[in-house]
């Protein structure tokens, strides 16, 4: 537990000193929102019903930018080799990295969400606890697979292109359920229906978290 | 198995394939009765469903081979996994082409985002991603490793895709997706087609695997000659 925390803290520290990926994630997410606003310009009345989908597209795109950096950043000054030499289980590295990626994404999501409130004129005060829950569970699922695939692609040519190509088909169950859950919160207010998408997302996170934890040992090479 | 036995097996498979395919064509196009409402259109079903079964079988083979590769670290398994993924994408491609051809006159649309259609499409995308990722990795060992990890992920992902789509979109049932049981008079043709397609699957898998083993061998020899030089 302490080891996971150490890796997590290291990543957070690096990120908050350099702000490499967070800046680009935030900016890209907001740009996606603006583009969707123009793309759906004619549907201004129904923007609230389109908002969940747009939000999750923005989250997924900016999240992919962040995931690309998770291991690529370690390649500079052969930090990856150093990380591999640390006498801990590879699964521990995975969990630390996964948590860090989740927190980055959540920070980016928070800012993108605030922007979307302004752009789409949403009022959501009573729904905020539910939204936080859905964002957290969805993001955890996203980074559970994303961290593994980021490690997989780190040594390939054109990894920035490859990661989204292999990540998005795998991540679809999370995106579908997260968008659906957000839709329920924003547009139907029948919170009983939230159970199903939340369950599927949790199962997804658990299954892929376990698989990634087990397979990580094979995946990581310098 | 010796080479001699292998080539005999291939010949036997070729003959079986030729005969069973001819029989399957006869059964599907002439032997089976005409469907009452859809007419001859329904006959595409005899190729559509066996292809789907083959695609899923191939992906299961890919999963098993990927798992075995991680355990054994033997290129044999990776070659099998690659062959299975390619053949699986081919059969799923047939499914995704024959489906809309049938759907247009029957449903009056090419495509609808119903659970079955969507999950077949995503399954196809997953394994296309599997084939894609292989092109970007140079080192053969690393390539085998990465793709076996992805093969496992893809196969585990498939049921999750199915459940997340099915529970949501079922509120709007798509027309005539499930017509109930197959009429007894159509069953022989259907099973003959399934059998013929299974033989085709095994045959294609074997050929593709053979090709890949030769590639591995050539690679090995090239490396050897580099060392000698």
Interface residues (C-beta under 8 A of the other chain):
Chain A: X145 X148 X149 X152 X153 X155 X156 X157 X158 X159 X162 X165 X166 X169 X170 X172 X173 X176 X177 X180 X196 X197 X200 X203 X204 X207 X208 X211 X215 X218 X219 X221
Chain B: X70 X122 X125 X126 X129 X130 X132 X133 X136 X137 X138 X142 X145 X146 X149 X150 X152 X153 X154 X156 X157 X160 X161 X163 X164 X165 X167 X168
